[in-house]
Amino acid sequence: MQHNESDSQRPGEAGQAVASGALRELWTNLLSTPQQFFESAVRHGRPTSDRAASQAVFNNVFLHILPTRINRHALHVRTTFGLGVITLVLFFLLVVTGVALMVYYKPSTAQAYDSMKEIHYIVPTGRFMRNIHRWSAHAMVLAVILHMARAFYTAAYKGPRRFNWVIGMILFVLTLMLSFTGYLLPWDQLAYWAVTIGSEIAESPRELTDALGVTSWFDIGGLIKRLMLGANQVGEEALIRFYVLHVVVLPVVMCIFLVVHFWRIRKDGGLAKPPESGPPESTDHESGQQSAESGEPGAAAQAAALESPPGAVGSAKTYGLMAVVRGRTPAVDRSMAHTVPTWPNAIYAIAALSMMTFFVILCLAHCFDAPLKEHANPAVPENPAKAPWYFLGLQELVSYSAFMGGVGIPTIVVLGLMLVPYLDREKENSGVWFSGRRGRRVCLLTALMTTCSVVGILAFTINFGWLRSWFPNIPQLMITLVNPGTVLLALFMGWSFAVTKQTNSTRMGALAVFTCFLVAFAILTYFATVYRGPNWGFYWSHSDWPVH
Amino acid sequence: MMDRPRTYRVGWLKVVLLLSSVASFGMLLLAAYQENFTAEWRTHQQEFAHVLSVKATAANETSAPAGASVKASDYPIEIRQAFLPEWDKVDRCITCHVGIDNPAMQDQPQPLTAHPGDILQHHSADRYGCTICHQGQGRATDKEAAHGRVPFWDEPLLTGDFIQSTCTQCHHDEEVPQAPVLNRGRQLLSELGCVGCHKTGETLAAEKVGPQLDSVGSKVTRKWLHKWLADPGKYLPEHKMPQYPLPSGAIDGLAAFLMTARDDKIDNAPQPKGDYDTGADIYRESQCIVCHVTKLDYADNPVGGHIGPSLMKIGNKINQKWLVAFFQNPHSFLPHTKMPGYHFSKKEAINLSQFAIEEWTDYDLQDAEAEEPALPTGTPQQIALGKRLFAELDCAGCHELKGSPAKRDAPELTFIGSTPVHQLTFGDAKVPRTTPDFLYTKLKSPRSLHHKFELHPGEDPVDAIWENLRPKSLFSASQSLPDGAEGERLAWLLEQAKKAGVLEKQLALPSGTTAKQAHWLVWALNEVGALNPLKMPDFQPSDQDTEALAIALMSLSEVGAPSKRFDAPRRSKTVFDPKDEFGKLERHYRCLSCHKIRSSGELLASDLTYEGNRVNREWLYHYLNQPYSMRRMLTIAMPIFHFPDEESRLMSEYMANVFVDSDLGAAWKRNRDKADAGRGKTLFQAKGCMACHQVNGTGGDVGPSLTTQVPEFPHGTWVGDKLKGEWVYAWLENPQAILPDTIEPNLGLSDQEILDLTAFVLSLKNPQFQKKNNGDDKNNGDNNNGQVKK
């Protein structure tokens, strides 16, 4: 850094002196390289002021996904329970361990199972990696569901976040698909038969087309199944398809949607927050405290011209590019009073939560081995053959009607949930759990009603059977339309409409329908996991299963 | 600009971050530590390295030159494995069992010890690995998983003799070397008649092990047949026929049906009357005791052979007329019997039958039976029922009976050993879910591996019970289920069960609801086993036999070597079954029941494979006419068959010319001139031969006497009169090469010593016959001298 002036002043002197000067310089440069490198990479030291902290967040490619200042409400534990961050950490863990496992895994029916054994027994830390991968996958499905429930109950799907809710639903489906495709890869009995069940569910539209008598020219079920398996049954083709989906296609798609999801959080004004944490989102009052320092004045002026009355405080809006966008996006926090700098507050919270998640998964991976049953054997069906746990609720419905349980009801539920933000447009405050006392009561009542009706209909079906046992010759279409699954669905719909009417609030209706689905999902999953035995028969406990 | 206004408190977050980071790092460290240091196999290998260095040091101190001792640290601690791509196996067993191919580790405990026996010398670990024979999970590296005793691994390590069941993957011979229990089990599978009902592939030949029943009605009494079918153990404790759990109605039917299988010629013959004492002489000459139990010793233990059935109570069972016919031509009654055909005249047969009936009758039993009411003759319904039962139970699997072919429709056992465990029906039995346990339990008590019949809600109880009542023949022909109220139908069911003898006559339905009555009926029928569909009888094998059978069944597996390259060489088995005159005689006298010829026959008597090399043909001719015991202590000898002269001539000629190996003892023929009997005599004493063999009354009794005296035998009976030099020479050279199980020691003699000793043995000739046979002596070594001299 130091420039030796005397050297430069005497250029005519012997080159040796010049050389020695340059060498010295080289030496000092070398010594300071680590510091220089660090500075060039981070561009600032440890932030000592709010401004520097904001700068740090703003200038860092990883951190700039966060705003420079964040609403204090967003940092409360009970606002989100950190579920989104947990999901992201799990996804990150899955990618890292997944890549490690890819090195040893061989996607062929002849070698897949053996390679699992190799990973388990001799690949250094292979068993640990696989355990982390497995438990992270299950935990991620759970976290995604809870994250969705959180978003729903705090009305975070409303207003500007409507589309992000839809993205979230897509991510939810992608998560399930990732988990399901990974399920087959070990090529053990569990995998083989779970996926066989899955492929039969995929084929289930045939139940409908058969009933309508159009299968011969419109076999959508068979088509889906063949697309999925590449053959008539689970085998080499299915394995390689699932592998490609699991390690390339779905993760890439997932990443794309994840980026959009995160991007939209920022652009939709951060986390949903109750009114007391800031002025109502409908006002255009903006706080531009920090933007004055870092923004682009021209664009900001443009934005101000579009969005704000001239002369408003802090009219210099930072998100220049966004300024050309119609409407009130991006919405940013208006009140400085409710914000804190992202660095260190949010950064530390995220880091701590990530590390805790990591630690919990490590403990799980250390204590419990991921299951690996016998080598897949198409000749020996598992009995009962159960799908992965998150599909067990559906499998229960599938036992009544394959089409309705496997395709009809899930499609209705997913599409319905996607539609909710567009149907419930009440300008109610987001960020409040259950939208207040009334919502809490509605949810509680709905949960009670759902528990009773689901348990009731299960008990009824087990004791008395369903249409087929009373009218053996009833057409299948009748059962497809009227079965415990559809009855429950209709009941939930009716209940939600009733709630909407009673409370004169679409938000209450939405709360009711979501609670119905969530509670029914939980009960059905638990029921199918614990009480279903061989031939999908009902057994109070595993010890009552007929010994074979 | 505000300086950090109302900064959110991050202190505790930092603490959480620090703690969870440290904890996570700790977990990672723990994983790394466990991965690299605590694995079980590392400990074993370190121990092994230590033992190696200790042994090396010890070896250096005692003998080795000043070489560097092996340092424990030189031994690499690493995963070791046998990679068998053809078998699709990777066996890491040697990661813990590191000393398996190191004989110096014989004294170490598991897992470091060396493999016992010399198995590894014939089955190198590189080629066969471990799990091909032992099973278990070769890829695993911790003990429980590697031994396969974990969930979801179907092939746990085979324990004990069960390891013999995997030999058959490569060894396709009937006899597998070094697998005695497997061989015994396979023999039992045939002997017990398992293959009569079950198909087992090509390995085991299906043979009917029970007697032919074509004339059983003329042979036995009705009372005996009835009792035998009900409980064979009562008549004969060591019975071969298993007991079938049959209700009395079924036994009545079977007995009635079997009594219709008669032979008119026997029935119409006059009642024989013979002479007991003459019969007794024939009995002794015929050496019946070799094959049959014929008496009890002072402690009531049976005395006699177990090749044929015990004769102890045949007087209570057999019709004398049938016995007379049988003695005259046993093979027409029992084509597959081992019993030789004797040349009994009708008179001799009558006398022998007189002796048999009088000698082997339990008179107490006879008196007791006389007081029992006579059994009524079978009704046509009973006979028809018996015929159906005979077919249902597939009695024809073991017994031949005209008009009743065997069905062999029991579950096929060809691949029972490789059937996945979850396809085996364990029923409610509390046994570990493994194939060996299944087979053992099934054989030991077949009925324990079954679900008890239960009524299921929603089905008609009467229909369900009726469908499942066994044996089916008992019920199928009765009238079909009546309609009516459920109570009436249940009562009707009970009546049917009583009629069939399934339930006691005094039983009645309990009062109460029909559901209660139905459950009671199910309980009662379950108690007597009438709702168990299993047809297999209870063989009640001993623990040892059960294990042998289970092992033999385990060996019936679909799993085999991936290529023929691994197959053990088949030992050619030459069945001795000539179609010539001698063959006819052999089939009549059934020589192979006692003698071995090449690999056929039994070793109850001498091996005749080299008989032409062994004995002087003239001695043989005389011996056939007048057999005697070879050992002083042994009273049993070959039966006196009273061969017609042309038969004994033919047989001795044939044996002398055909049962010959020209290479055997060829050295004797070349070098007999160099032999010296005098030196041989010294050697005879020096080598201690007298300890077992007698010469002129002195010596031991372990081996046969060399100077046996048999009064009135028309030929010399001393060893020199009887044996040929070539055989003696070969015998002394290596007795086990001729008779693998002989206790004659291989003395490791030099060629000259053998020559001398042979000369001495041959010089032991009975002086009384010396002169007479002088001329033959020189011909002893040749095989082609002329006719037998009389």
HADDOCK unambig.tbl for C-alpha pairs under 7 A between the chains (distance, minus, plus):
assign (segid A and resid 49 and name CA) (segid B and resid 3 and name CA) 6.49 0.50 0.50
assign (segid A and resid 49 and name CA) (segid B and resid 4 and name CA) 6.72 0.50 0.50
assign (segid A and resid 50 and name CA) (segid B and resid 3 and name CA) 6.44 0.50 0.50
assign (segid A and resid 50 and name CA) (segid B and resid 4 and name CA) 5.61 0.50 0.50
assign (segid A and resid 117 and name CA) (segid B and resid 139 and name CA) 6.77 0.50 0.50
assign (segid A and resid 121 and name CA) (segid B and resid 140 and name CA) 5.58 0.50 0.50
assign (segid A and resid 121 and name CA) (segid B and resid 141 and name CA) 5.85 0.50 0.50
assign (segid A and resid 124 and name CA) (segid B and resid 35 and name CA) 6.83 0.50 0.50
assign (segid A and resid 125 and name CA) (segid B and resid 35 and name CA) 6.38 0.50 0.50
assign (segid A and resid 340 and name CA) (segid B and resid 7 and name CA) 6.07 0.50 0.50
assign (segid A and resid 340 and name CA) (segid B and resid 8 and name CA) 6.43 0.50 0.50
assign (segid A and resid 345 and name CA) (segid B and resid 8 and name CA) 6.11 0.50 0.50
assign (segid A and resid 345 and name CA) (segid B and resid 10 and name CA) 5.72 0.50 0.50
assign (segid A and resid 348 and name CA) (segid B and resid 10 and name CA) 6.91 0.50 0.50
assign (segid A and resid 348 and name CA) (segid B and resid 13 and name CA) 6.02 0.50 0.50
assign (segid A and resid 348 and name CA) (segid B and resid 14 and name CA) 6.47 0.50 0.50
assign (segid A and resid 349 and name CA) (segid B and resid 13 and name CA) 5.88 0.50 0.50
assign (segid A and resid 351 and name CA) (segid B and resid 17 and name CA) 6.46 0.50 0.50
assign (segid A and resid 352 and name CA) (segid B and resid 13 and name CA) 6.22 0.50 0.50
assign (segid A and resid 352 and name CA) (segid B and resid 16 and name CA) 5.80 0.50 0.50
assign (segid A and resid 352 and name CA) (segid B and resid 17 and name CA) 4.02 0.50 0.50
assign (segid A and resid 355 and name CA) (segid B and resid 17 and name CA) 6.50 0.50 0.50
assign (segid A and resid 355 and name CA) (segid B and resid 20 and name CA) 5.56 0.50 0.50
assign (segid A and resid 355 and name CA) (segid B and resid 21 and name CA) 5.82 0.50 0.50
assign (segid A and resid 356 and name CA) (segid B and resid 20 and name CA) 5.36 0.50 0.50
assign (segid A and resid 358 and name CA) (segid B and resid 24 and name CA) 6.93 0.50 0.50
assign (segid A and resid 359 and name CA) (segid B and resid 20 and name CA) 6.42 0.50 0.50
assign (segid A and resid 359 and name CA) (segid B and resid 23 and name CA) 6.76 0.50 0.50
assign (segid A and resid 359 and name CA) (segid B and resid 24 and name CA) 4.89 0.50 0.50
assign (segid A and resid 362 and name CA) (segid B and resid 27 and name CA) 6.68 0.50 0.50
assign (segid A and resid 373 and name CA) (segid B and resid 152 and name CA) 4.94 0.50 0.50
assign (segid A and resid 374 and name CA) (segid B and resid 152 and name CA) 4.93 0.50 0.50
assign (segid A and resid 374 and name CA) (segid B and resid 153 and name CA) 6.17 0.50 0.50
assign (segid A and resid 547 and name CA) (segid B and resid 427 and name CA) 6.44 0.50 0.50
assign (segid A and resid 547 and name CA) (segid B and resid 428 and name CA) 6.43 0.50 0.50
assign (segid A and resid 548 and name CA) (segid B and resid 422 and name CA) 6.88 0.50 0.50
assign (segid A and resid 548 and name CA) (segid B and resid 425 and name CA) 5.78 0.50 0.50
assign (segid A and resid 548 and name CA) (segid B and resid 426 and name CA) 5.90 0.50 0.50
assign (segid A and resid 548 and name CA) (segid B and resid 427 and name CA) 6.12 0.50 0.50
